[in-house]
Amino acid sequence: MLKSDKKDDFAVIKAGGKQYLVDIGDEILVDRIKGKKGETAKKGLKLNLGTLLINKKGSLKIGNPMLKTGQARGEVIEEIKDEKIVVFKYRPKKRYRKKTGFRAKKTKIKILSI
């Protein structure tokens, strides 16, 4: 690894069953995050993200499985739809064809602090 590629401060967060390596100021696209009472997350909503690992100035903190202190914080920028996935069902010699599509909803988050 080159010296310029090395990040000083970073964190590993968990959102939607996936893990992301983030730094302060990064914008990430995660599966849809719901706000209070099952509503969609509004623009500007502040979030405490589930943090698995934090590296600050060479000091490494590892959670078991999550950290209780020093969580990463983020802000919802917008909610968008992902690219369309086409699903096509077909049975040969039976005249059965069915074409449907699916667009997953995603939430764009900006990392404010680690």
C-alpha positions in Angstrom: 0.0 0.0 0.0 1.3 3.4 -0.9 1.6 6.0 1.8 -0.8 8.4 0.0 -3.5 5.6 -0.2 -3.5 5.1 3.5 -6.4 6.7 5.4 -5.7 8.1 8.9 -9.3 8.1 10.2 -11.9 5.6 9.0 -14.7 3.5 10.3 -16.5 0.3 9.3 -20.3 0.8 9.7 -23.2 -1.7 9.2 -26.4 -0.6 7.5 -29.0 -2.8 5.9 -27.0 -6.0 6.5 -24.0 -4.7 4.6 -20.7 -3.3 5.8 -19.2 0.0 4.5 -15.7 1.5 5.0 -16.3 5.2 5.4 -14.4 8.4 6.2 -15.6 11.8 7.3 -17.3 13.6 4.4 -18.0 10.4 2.4 -21.4 9.9 0.7 -22.7 6.3 0.6 -25.7 4.7 -0.9 -27.4 2.2 1.4 -30.6 0.2 1.4 -33.7 2.2 2.4 -33.6 3.5 6.0 -36.9 4.1 7.7 -37.5 7.0 10.1 -39.9 7.1 13.1 -43.1 5.1 12.9 -42.0 3.3 9.7 -42.1 6.4 7.5 -39.4 7.2 5.0 -36.3 9.0 6.3 -36.6 12.7 5.6 -33.9 14.9 4.2 -31.6 16.3 6.9 -32.4 13.5 9.4 -29.4 12.8 11.7 -28.5 9.1 12.2 -26.3 7.2 14.7 -24.9 4.4 12.5 -24.0 0.9 13.8 -20.2 1.1 14.1 -18.1 -2.1 14.0 -14.6 -0.6 14.0 -13.0 2.9 14.3 -9.5 3.9 13.5 -8.6 7.4 14.7 -4.9 8.5 14.4 -3.7 5.0 14.6 -5.8 4.1 17.7 -8.0 1.1 16.7 -11.3 0.4 18.5 -13.0 -2.9 17.6 -16.6 -3.6 18.7 -17.9 -6.9 19.9 -20.0 -6.9 17.7 -20.8 -3.1 17.8 -19.1 -0.2 19.6 -21.2 1.3 22.4 -19.3 4.6 22.5 -17.9 6.7 19.7 -20.5 5.8 17.0 -20.3 7.2 13.5 -22.9 9.9 12.7 -24.5 10.6 9.4 -27.1 12.7 7.7 -29.7 11.7 5.1 -29.1 13.6 1.9 -31.9 12.1 -0.3 -33.8 9.0 -1.1 -33.6 7.6 -4.6 -34.6 4.6 -6.7 -31.8 2.2 -7.9 -31.6 0.9 -11.5 -34.4 -1.3 -12.7 -33.9 -5.0 -12.5 -35.8 -6.9 -15.2 -37.3 -10.3 -14.2 -38.5 -12.5 -17.1 -40.1 -15.9 -16.5 -40.5 -18.3 -19.4 -41.7 -21.9 -19.9 -40.8 -23.4 -23.3 -43.6 -25.0 -25.3 -46.2 -23.8 -22.8 -46.9 -20.2 -24.1 -46.0 -18.8 -20.7 -44.1 -15.6 -20.6 -44.1 -13.1 -17.8 -42.0 -9.9 -17.6 -41.8 -7.8 -14.5 -39.4 -5.3 -13.0 -38.1 -4.1 -9.7 -36.5 -0.8 -8.5 -35.0 -0.9 -5.0 -35.2 2.3 -2.9 -31.9 3.5 -1.6 -30.9 6.2 0.9 -27.9 8.5 0.3 -26.1 9.3 3.5 -23.3 11.8 4.2 -20.9 10.8 7.1 -20.6 13.8 9.5 -18.3 12.4 12.2 -16.6 9.3 13.4 
